[in-house]
Amino acid sequence: MKRFKATVTIDRPLGYLDSYGTTYPVNYGFVEGIIAGDGEAQDVYVLLETEKLASFIGEIIAVVVRKDDVEDKWVAAPTGTILSKEEIAKQIAFIEQYFDSDLILLK
């Protein structure tokens, strides 16, 4: 699968504290109009942004395929970003550590 541009609405900005006590070390949001397996908008981790964002336009660079959940997650970064699976996994481990998943890099 090829990389593609996406506009992400951020609903959990960098530093967000969720009801489980998890602090988000990255911006996290969704792509409006794309419905994921849970019937809600497609969720996206936004990497390499050091400020709290309200929205982000960038490139989807990877897909997290969850084997034990109904939805997959997308990974976005600034256009042209090259990250290894290990680099991405480290940045999203704060949530993905609780799931059995594969990470697919997009070309």
C-alpha positions, 0 to 999 in steps of 0.5 A: 500500500502506498502512502497518502495524505490525510487531514487529522482532527486532533482530539487528544493533543500531546500531553492529554491525560485519559481516564485510565491515567495514560498521558499521550506523548504524541498527538492523536486524532481521527480522519473525518469521513473514514469509518474504522472497524468500530463504526467510528472515525479512523484513529491516527497517531501523529508522530514527530510534532512537538506542539499540541495540535488542533489539526494536522495535514501530513502523510499516513506512513504506517498502519497498525493492524490489531489482531485482538481488536475490531479496528486498526490505527493509522500512523501519520507524520510530516510528508516525506518522513522515514521511520523504521518499525522500531522507531514507530513502535516505540512512539506508540507503545504507550497504547499499543503495548496492550494489543497484539498487533502488526505494524505495516510500513507504507511505501 
